[in-house]
Amino acid sequence: GENVEQHPSTLSVQEGDSAVIKCTYSDSASNYFPWYKQELGKRPQLIIDIRSNVGEKKDQRIAVTLNKTAKHFSLHITETQPEDSAVYFCAARGGNNRLAFGKGNQVVVIP
Amino acid sequence: NAGVTQTPKFRVLKTGQSMTLLCAQDMNHEYMYWYRQDPGMGLRLIHYSVGEGTTAKGEVPDGYNVSRLKKQNFLLGLESAAPSQTSVYFCASSYYGNSNQPQHFGDGTRLSIL
């Protein structure tokens, strides 16, 4: 099955700087890549997703890029704000149509 | 439109006890999922369902059973709870399991087994 890895496990950034989280996946048949944000004690919430036929997608301060050849995709957050502090999970839907999640990245935005 | 609702929100059990977690969705989704979330482990799929009356095993199914008697409900059962099942359980649903259908999560059930 699909195996998804996230790097780094913890990321601290100064408010206003950019944050980048990278995920790698193993199944070349994977075709859908969502990113979820989870605040402490709350549910994971979808913030952006990308399909395999698209290389980049942007939504205000958030963007996701996909490199199918290298089998990695990244989340980019620009102009970070304190409310961006959370755990971010990437996921990939493999050939078995099931989502495999990474272990999560703790992002800390320092005011 | 409540989305995905999980009950209960918290529960403490003794080893060997049984219980059922309920997940209900009002979005007419075909697919439903149960995950467990442990520190540093991300979300791991326990069981899932691709439609009413169907269930399938996920990544960590041992010690759990599920049922999907109605399209809107997906039940997760622990027949004989063990301390290793202490976790936060999330239910999710999606229209279908194919490429561009996101999963929507409930608020979670925090379960402690003593």
Interface residues (C-beta under 8 A of the other chain):
Chain A: G1 N31 Y32 P34 Y36 K42 R43 P44 Q45 L46 D49 R51 S52 F89 R93 N97 R98 L99 F101 G102 K103 G104
Chain B: G40 M41 G42 L43 R44 L45 Y48 G58 E59 F90 G97 N98 S99 N100 P102 Q103 H104 F105 G106 D107 G108
